[in-house]
Amino acid sequence: MDNLIKFIEKFNEQLLSQSFFEGRTANGEKVPGIFLRIENPVLYIIGVFEKDNQEEFTEILTTYTKEVSQDLEEMRCTHIISLGIYLSEEEGGFPAPVYFDERIHAVNWRYSIEKKKVFAGAGEPDRLFGIEKLLLHAAEGKVAEAPPKPAMKGGLPWACIFIFLLCIVLLIDTTLSARGGSMIRAYGISRSGIWQGEYYRFITSMFLHSGIMHLLSNSIFLYYFGFKAEYLLGSKRFLILYLVSGLCGGLFSILFHDVLAIGASGAIYGLMGAMFVLTKLYGPRYTGMNYATMLLLVVTSIGFGFLDMGIDNFAHIGGFIGGSLVFLIYRKLDRKQKEIST
């Protein structure tokens, strides 16, 4: 019995670390064993139950799912996946919830803590949204990975503000001065320039823009992803992420797209890559977007980039890869630091 209680506690911790939240009634009362996570357009409802009183627990999950389904539109969801997990070593199935609403899809699992294995009902998946991995982690007694805490609890994201102001000043200078074209040729990223040893172009090119719309489009992403990244990582780590992403974007540009290019988009896509990985690992708690939405944004942004001949899309790809890798390196360093401290 103690092992069962400990397993349930560990599994609950795993769920909470992955942006699931405890189910509550309209009056705010906690519903034991029920957890939810919104991944628009799907709402996941999980019921975790012991083998005893299975019919009672099934009724709890069924009733709660029906009640929540009435608020689907407010949650901006169109479907519910209701997963009942019954903890038992015994063979055989358990009564699955029955719904007469086509928006609700019921899945029934039996989980063996001893065998560390999911047994799904007939015709049902035994893998769903990574929940099977969380069950395994709980069975192995792994400590749930705590979501990262913001490095900045207050103040302004001065690194983002500085980058924006610098780009504004340079845009005004290149637009109003008669030497705007010569500056772009002298400081934009180009294969011939890099081959001649003008490595400063990797840095200078990411602060130059061709016009107000070019800067505006990058500034929107800088505001949305950059502010979040700086608050989470701190200004120093944010600047490293930004510059490395820009460098990777410039590298991809000269390797795969031999043109004179300027703009912060390589660095901006690096921020998007970092936030994409963050959302994949920890859910929407930081970006306000779930993984499916972030994936759609990434695919469409890079996909449409190939349709416009005036866009250096390889810089976008390089920046995205660079930013994703830098964030994963940060995560690995933080894990090692935590292991050392404990």
Order of alpha helices (4+ residues) and beta strands (2+ residues): alpha-beta-beta-beta-alpha-beta-beta-beta-alpha-alpha-alpha-alpha-alpha-alpha-alpha-alpha-alpha-alpha-alpha
